[in-house]
Amino acid sequence: MERLGLVAPPRWRALVAPAVFLLAVTVAVVLYHTTRSHSAPAPVRLIQTKVQVVPSPRFYTVAAGDTVVGIAAKTGIPAARVRALNPSVRPTALFIGEKIRLG
């Protein structure tokens, strides 16, 4: 049939134009989608754990002239709390060098 001219062999030049067109359209679509993609990345979930901090006991060393109320004023701890933490200490008889628990 080729001799009759009914079926012509494909010419590579005839196929170049459609191939270049398809390539150009593909590149244009990819560029369009990459510039239009404004989606934020998935949020990162942080796992928070509660840690209970156990404070170590704090102590105050009694100096000359200290009173329970004076120690409370210096340390910022209420006098009632100082008395509750130290039930064996008499507020009227503090001794120099004695350790008073504050927390």
Stockholm file with secondary structure:
# STOCKHOLM 1.0

chainA/1-103         MERLGLVAPPRWRALVAPAVFLLAVTVAVVLYHTTRSHSAPAPVRLIQTKVQVVPSPRFYTVAAGDTVVGIAAKTGIPAARVRALNPSVRPTALFIGEKIRLG
#=GR chainA/1-103 SS CTTTTSSCCCCHHHHHHHHHHHHHHHHHHHHHHHHHCCCCCCCCCCCCCCCCCCCCCCEEECCTTCCHHHHHHHHTCCHHHHHHHCTTSCTTCCCTTCEEECC
#=GC SS_cons         CTTTTSSCCCCHHHHHHHHHHHHHHHHHHHHHHHHHCCCCCCCCCCCCCCCCCCCCCCEEECCTTCCHHHHHHHHTCCHHHHHHHCTTSCTTCCCTTCEEECC
//
